[in-house]
Amino acid sequence: MELAGKVAIVVGASQGIGRAYALALARAGATVVATARNVGSLPERGTLAEVVQAGKGEPGNIIALGCDAEVEGDVIRLVETTLANFGRIDILVNNAAIYPHYDALAIDTGEWDRNMRVNVRGPYLLMRHVVPHMKAQGAGSIVNITSKSAVTSARGTAGHVDLMLYGVTKAALDRMTTWFAEELQPFGIAVNGLSPGAVLTDTWRSIAPADAAAAEASGRGKRPVPEVMGPALVWLAGQTVLTGRLLHTDEFRNSWP
């Protein structure tokens, strides 16, 4: 239980990659505060209630707290509630994001602003309110979930033609990651970006079913389960020295650490 005694917040944990991360951290012994907008009252697919149920019996513990990362008041309550219950925050995983497709030259200004609020401002608000407590502890690990869309174009790939805005938001998140890594290194706080790669989430299957099916058939896509997604994230969650890196899950134990 390499993370026993650690307290982690996983933002966007109700399904897909975030669900896998929450379960992986609990398997590593951490107490996990899993957050999303949809808590749910029954353990149904896509709810935090289901994640809590799935985590029963793990060495760590998962609790659910509703939080809309677009709303600063929600973020403040999340941090205050976590501290009130557990006294510390050791790990922050910024996973919440939206992944819509647009004609690159016809993006409504309201949609542009919403993507920026969720994918860029949301992680910033979480860091803004978590970091002071990590500084007081003298240690912490922040993992921002990014994407290769930040640096490469997938134009011509089915299902990925209209991801310009998503790529812009992830590029902004990458720069925020490297900036805060340098800023927070003297305080023993690591800040890294982790790109999960092609993951066969419900979101991908619904937005681009043909591309998801092709990825699955070719072996390019992987299932969002703790065994697949967890090892790279758990390793980074335990770091306080390695910082400022933008890493890819598929390269874990090959080109890094």
C-alpha positions as CSV (number, residue, x, y, z in Angstrom):
1,M,0.0,0.0,0.0
2,E,2.4,2.6,-1.3
3,L,0.0,5.5,-0.7
4,A,-1.3,4.5,2.8
5,G,-2.1,7.5,4.9
6,K,-2.3,9.8,1.9
7,V,-5.4,11.8,1.0
8,A,-6.2,12.4,-2.7
9,I,-8.8,14.5,-4.5
10,V,-9.8,13.2,-7.9
11,V,-11.8,15.7,-10.0
12,G,-14.1,14.2,-12.6
13,A,-14.2,10.8,-11.0
14,S,-17.7,9.5,-11.8
15,Q,-16.8,7.6,-15.0
16,G,-14.1,6.6,-17.5
17,I,-10.6,7.6,-16.7
18,G,-11.4,9.4,-13.5
19,R,-13.2,6.4,-12.1
20,A,-10.2,4.2,-12.9
21,Y,-7.9,6.7,-11.2
22,A,-10.0,6.9,-8.1
23,L,-10.1,3.1,-7.8
24,A,-6.4,2.8,-8.5
25,L,-5.5,5.2,-5.7
26,A,-7.8,3.4,-3.3
27,R,-6.1,0.1,-4.2
28,A,-2.8,1.8,-3.4
29,G,-4.1,2.6,0.1
30,A,-5.1,6.3,-0.3
31,T,-8.2,7.9,1.1
32,V,-9.8,9.2,-2.1
33,V,-12.2,12.1,-2.3
34,A,-13.9,11.5,-5.6
35,T,-15.7,14.5,-7.1
36,A,-18.0,15.2,-10.0
37,R,-21.2,17.1,-10.7
38,N,-23.2,13.8,-10.6
39,V,-23.1,12.2,-7.2
40,G,-26.2,10.0,-7.7
41,S,-28.2,8.3,-5.0
42,L,-27.9,4.8,-6.5
43,P,-24.8,2.9,-7.7
44,E,-25.6,3.5,-11.3
45,R,-23.2,3.8,-14.2
46,G,-21.7,7.2,-14.5
47,T,-22.3,8.3,-10.9
48,L,-20.0,8.8,-7.9
49,A,-22.3,6.4,-5.9
50,E,-21.2,3.6,-8.2
51,V,-17.5,4.5,-7.8
52,V,-17.9,4.4,-4.0
53,Q,-19.6,1.0,-4.3
54,A,-16.9,-0.3,-6.6
55,G,-14.2,0.8,-4.2
56,K,-15.6,-1.1,-1.2
57,G,-13.0,-3.7,0.0
58,E,-10.0,-1.8,-1.3
59,P,-7.2,-1.0,1.1
60,G,-8.0,2.7,0.9
61,N,-11.4,4.4,1.0
62,I,-13.4,6.4,-1.5
63,I,-15.9,9.0,-0.5
64,A,-18.0,11.1,-2.9
65,L,-18.4,14.9,-2.8
66,G,-20.3,16.8,-5.4
67,C,-18.3,19.6,-7.0
68,D,-18.7,21.6,-10.2
69,A,-15.2,22.8,-11.1
70,E,-16.7,25.7,-13.0
71,V,-18.0,27.1,-9.7
72,E,-15.3,28.5,-7.3
73,G,-17.7,28.2,-4.3
74,D,-17.9,24.5,-5.0
75,V,-14.1,24.2,-5.2
76,I,-13.7,26.0,-1.9
77,R,-16.3,23.7,-0.2
78,L,-14.6,20.7,-1.6
79,V,-11.2,21.7,-0.2
80,E,-12.6,22.8,3.2
81,T,-14.6,19.6,3.6
82,T,-11.6,17.4,2.7
83,L,-9.5,19.2,5.3
84,A,-12.2,19.1,7.9
85,N,-12.6,15.4,7.6
86,F,-9.0,14.3,6.9
87,G,-6.7,17.1,7.9
88,R,-4.6,17.1,4.8
89,I,-4.5,16.9,1.0
90,D,-1.5,15.1,-0.5
91,I,-2.6,14.4,-4.0
92,L,-4.7,16.4,-6.5
93,V,-5.7,14.8,-9.8
94,N,-7.3,17.3,-12.2
95,N,-9.2,15.0,-14.6
96,A,-12.5,16.9,-15.3
97,A,-12.8,18.1,-18.9
98,I,-15.2,18.3,-21.7
99,Y,-14.4,16.9,-25.2
100,P,-16.8,18.4,-27.8
101,H,-16.3,18.6,-31.5
102,Y,-16.7,21.9,-33.4
103,D,-16.1,23.3,-36.8
104,A,-12.9,25.2,-36.0
105,L,-14.0,28.5,-37.6
106,A,-17.6,28.4,-36.3
107,I,-17.2,28.0,-32.5
108,D,-19.8,29.9,-30.6
109,T,-18.3,32.3,-28.1
110,G,-20.3,30.9,-25.3
111,E,-19.0,27.4,-26.1
112,W,-15.5,28.7,-26.3
113,D,-15.8,30.3,-22.9
114,R,-17.3,27.1,-21.4
115,N,-14.5,24.9,-22.6
116,M,-12.0,27.3,-21.1
117,R,-13.9,27.4,-17.8
118,V,-14.0,23.6,-17.5
119,N,-10.7,22.5,-19.0
120,V,-8.4,25.4,-18.0
121,R,-9.9,27.6,-15.2
122,G,-11.3,24.5,-13.4
123,P,-7.8,23.0,-12.8
124,Y,-6.5,26.4,-11.9
125,L,-9.1,26.9,-9.2
126,L,-8.4,23.5,-7.7
127,M,-4.6,24.3,-7.6
128,R,-5.3,27.8,-6.3
129,H,-7.2,26.5,-3.3
130,V,-5.2,23.2,-2.7
131,V,-1.7,24.5,-3.0
132,P,-1.6,26.7,0.2
133,H,-2.3,23.5,2.2
134,M,0.3,21.5,0.4
135,K,2.8,24.3,1.1
136,A,1.9,24.2,4.8
137,Q,2.6,20.4,4.7
138,G,5.8,20.9,2.8
139,A,4.9,18.3,0.2
140,G,2.3,17.3,-2.4
141,S,1.7,15.9,-5.8
142,I,-0.5,17.5,-8.5
143,V,-1.3,15.5,-11.7
144,N,-3.0,17.4,-14.5
145,I,-4.6,15.1,-17.1
146,T,-3.6,16.3,-20.5
147,S,-3.7,15.1,-24.1
148,K,-1.4,14.8,-27.1
149,S,-4.0,17.0,-28.8
150,A,-2.1,19.9,-27.1
151,V,0.8,19.4,-29.5
152,T,-0.3,17.3,-32.4
153,S,-3.1,17.5,-35.0
154,A,-5.3,14.5,-35.6
155,R,-6.8,16.0,-38.7
156,G,-7.6,13.2,-41.1
157,T,-8.3,10.7,-38.3
158,A,-11.9,9.7,-38.0
159,G,-13.7,11.3,-35.1
160,H,-10.9,13.8,-34.3
161,V,-11.1,16.4,-37.1
162,D,-12.8,19.1,-35.0
163,L,-10.8,19.0,-31.8
164,M,-9.0,22.3,-32.3
165,L,-10.5,23.9,-29.2
166,Y,-9.9,20.9,-27.0
167,G,-6.2,21.0,-28.1
168,V,-6.0,24.7,-27.3
169,T,-7.3,24.0,-23.7
170,K,-4.9,21.2,-23.2
171,A,-2.0,23.3,-24.4
172,A,-3.0,25.9,-21.9
173,L,-3.1,23.3,-19.2
174,D,0.3,22.0,-20.2
175,R,1.8,25.5,-19.8
176,M,0.1,26.0,-16.5
177,T,1.6,22.6,-15.4
178,T,5.1,23.5,-16.3
179,W,4.8,27.0,-14.8
180,F,3.5,25.8,-11.4
181,A,6.1,23.0,-11.4
182,E,8.9,25.6,-11.3
183,E,7.0,27.8,-8.9
184,L,6.2,25.1,-6.4
185,Q,9.3,23.0,-6.5
186,P,11.0,24.8,-3.6
187,F,8.0,23.7,-1.4
188,G,8.3,20.0,-2.2
189,I,5.3,20.0,-4.4
190,A,5.5,18.1,-7.7
191,V,3.3,19.2,-10.7
192,N,3.2,16.9,-13.7
193,G,1.0,16.3,-16.7
194,L,-0.2,12.9,-17.7
195,S,-1.6,12.0,-21.1
196,P,-3.6,8.8,-21.0
197,G,-3.7,8.3,-24.8
198,A,-6.4,6.4,-26.6
199,V,-8.9,5.2,-23.9
200,L,-12.2,3.6,-24.9
201,T,-14.4,5.7,-22.6
202,D,-18.2,6.0,-22.9
203,T,-17.6,9.6,-24.0
204,W,-15.4,8.6,-26.9
205,R,-17.8,5.8,-27.9
206,S,-20.7,8.3,-28.0
207,I,-19.0,11.2,-29.8
208,A,-17.0,9.2,-32.3
209,P,-18.3,5.6,-32.3
210,A,-16.7,4.6,-35.6
211,D,-13.3,5.8,-34.5
212,A,-13.6,4.1,-31.1
213,A,-14.6,0.8,-32.8
214,A,-11.6,1.1,-35.1
215,A,-9.3,1.8,-32.1
216,E,-10.6,-1.2,-30.3
217,A,-10.2,-3.5,-33.3
218,S,-6.6,-2.3,-33.9
219,G,-5.7,-2.6,-30.2
220,R,-4.9,1.2,-30.2
221,G,-7.6,1.8,-27.6
222,K,-7.4,0.6,-24.0
223,R,-10.1,0.1,-21.4
224,P,-10.6,2.6,-18.6
225,V,-9.9,0.2,-15.8
226,P,-7.6,0.6,-12.8
227,E,-5.2,-2.2,-13.9
228,V,-4.6,-0.4,-17.2
229,M,-4.8,3.3,-16.2
230,G,-3.7,3.2,-12.6
231,P,0.1,2.3,-12.4
232,A,1.3,5.5,-14.1
233,L,-1.0,7.7,-12.1
234,V,-0.2,6.0,-8.8
235,W,3.5,6.4,-9.4
236,L,3.2,10.1,-10.2
237,A,0.9,10.6,-7.2
238,G,3.7,9.5,-4.9
239,Q,6.2,11.9,-6.4
240,T,7.5,15.1,-4.7
241,V,10.8,15.4,-6.7
242,L,10.0,14.6,-10.3
243,T,8.2,17.6,-11.6
244,G,7.4,19.7,-14.6
245,R,7.1,16.7,-16.9
246,L,4.4,16.0,-19.5
247,L,4.3,12.3,-19.7
248,H,2.3,9.6,-21.5
249,T,0.7,6.6,-19.9
250,D,1.7,4.2,-22.7
251,E,5.4,5.0,-22.1
252,F,5.4,4.3,-18.4
253,R,8.2,2.0,-17.4
254,N,9.7,2.4,-20.9
255,S,10.9,6.0,-21.4
256,W,9.9,7.1,-17.9
257,P,10.4,7.3,-15.0
